[in-house]
Amino acid sequence: MSLINDLLSLHLSDSTENVIAEYIWIGGSGKDLRSKARTLPELVPDPHALPKWNFDGSSTGQAPGEDGEIILYPQAIFRDPFRRGKNILVMCDAYTPSGEAIPTNKRFNATKIFSHPDVVAEEPWYGIEQEYTILQKDIRWPIGWPVGGFPPPQGPYYCGVGAEKAFGRDIANAHYKACVYAGINISGINGEVMPGQWEFQVGPVVGISAADELWVARYILERITEIAGVVLSFDPKPIEGDWNGAGAHTNFSTKSMRYDGGIDVIKNAIKKLSLWHKEHISEYGEDNERRLTGRHETADINTFSWGVGNRGASIRVSRDTEKAGKGYFEDRRPASNMDPYVVTSMIAETTILWKPT
């Protein structure tokens, strides 16, 4: 094993200009991540100058066996925290050989919304709070929990410290540093209310880049939990009963919201969101009804609400925003397994582009 570790630690730049690029894409479930590596003759800083590639879509649930070739289009580049050096991670989206976006390519439609002149002019900022749960591999039970049993009730675990309160800190910290190395705008981490559950925040990031960065941050976390021999879960309600679920609270701000008088723009945006509540909920993650019960810091899935400082509302406006009269709001409805391409573009479309009659 020591020789394997030595080989893994080789610095390729000492002997070659070649670069290893790990191409990443979203699989057939719309939630799973896939990747494979290729060698490039040199570092290419522009993703659109990278070569397109293909994969067997019949093996990922994205194409029939008789016509399985799917084409990867590179869209964003990050430093590779696993191979390091000049090596890169490449976030891609997927198309048929004729150039049509496949059904799981949600980035394609998001690009249309984020490239609209009205959206570009508003410079939409996103801060996404990604919650996740770490499970023991063989029994799929949260780490730190007694096998077949439960820890003491929630209370001491949120941002907790100590062997009986914080389970999985090394994984969360390894992920934090790896994201910083990769060039992801990760703004923080914390232990969550349910033991064995953590959160990282990506943002503020403008437009579609927020979704690119969140997907790559998820990929890095999957790789780290793979190394650690534990299972990563984005289930919005991993444990039934009196335990918090897992969300992906999405903070949002436009240029108009950030200027003086922005609170009125925020209230108008919230009004629009209230009118499209069911449409948003339908796209905010699978099994979200198990999480949005009106308990455990959530609003009921069927009822739209908003409030200042209220973590039990659909939309929360911070006290600082209320005091300043400008700023941002937090959409607390998205589930932890939501597609950030869908959620970020939908919020922009509803609040910026939609004109109620």
Secondary structure, DSSP 8 states (H G I E B T S, - for coil): -HHHHHHHT--GGGT-S-EEEEEEEE-TTSS-EEEEEEEESS----GGGS--EEEEGGGTTSS-GGG-EEEEEEEEEEE-TTT-TT-EEEEEEEE-TTS-B-TT-HHHHHHHHHTSHHHHHH--EEEEEEEEEEEETTT--BTTS-TTS--S-SSS-TT--STTT--SHHHHHHHHHHHHHHT--EEEEEE-SSTTEEEEEEEEEETTHHHHHHHHHHHHHHHHHHHHTEEEE--SSSS-SSS---BEEEEEE-HHHHSTTHHHHHHHHHHHHHHTHHHHHTTS-TTGGGT-BS-SS--BTT---EEET-TTSSEEE-HHHHHHT---EEE---BTT--HHHHHHHHHIIIII----
